[in-house]
Amino acid sequence: MMKIPVDIESLMHKQPGTFFRENANGAQQKLIALGVSENTEVFAFLSVYKMPLVSGGNSLEELMDISEPSEDMRRVTEFAWENYQLPRDIIVLTSCEGEGFYGLSLSSGEVFDINLNTLQGDISGQGKWNSFFVFIKWFLT
């Protein structure tokens, strides 16, 4: 499994509350069922840390979890696949309750800032962040 960079671990240790996952295997099985490969950054991160996680300042969004305490990531991703025609290559990292969300491409590893009104345009180019770790570092600072 991929290693989480030390600077991201340090940022996570500064977060309030307890974010260490107690059941890594359960989260990993749910990630695999959603189509997330074991050798990806998001797999490594969500194997160690549980959500929800509120941003450190760059965003007002909350990252959803794949397993305990809830399966919001799977539920919202499947909703977006069915109702917004989001490509099955993208999983949703934050809720779709506002006018948009952050989505992770499973094939490229890029993270997109997606507006529901311009969805196809937002995902047709490059992601705003070229990797999940780059995104999470931005998210936490």
C-alpha angles and dihedrals in degrees: 000000000000117000120242111236116253093238091057091047088052092051090049092052088058092057118106117248131017116308102164112116116235097193106044093162093057092051092046093052091051092048091051090048088054090053100259113146120231092233096062133105094239091052091053093046097047091045089063105028131049125208162245093100122176117210122262091231113300094085138025091214128108122225113233127225131238097210133004130039086024142340094233094135092059094041096049093042092053090046091052092047091053103035105031098031090239108177113259087238091073127072122196117241099183134032122280091220094111125047094287150001145208114265131191121216108223092203101048101023090228122139119224130204098220126197112198091221093056100028099140093047092048094055099038095079135036122315121256089242120036094216142016092247091054089049095047092048089053090045093053097047 
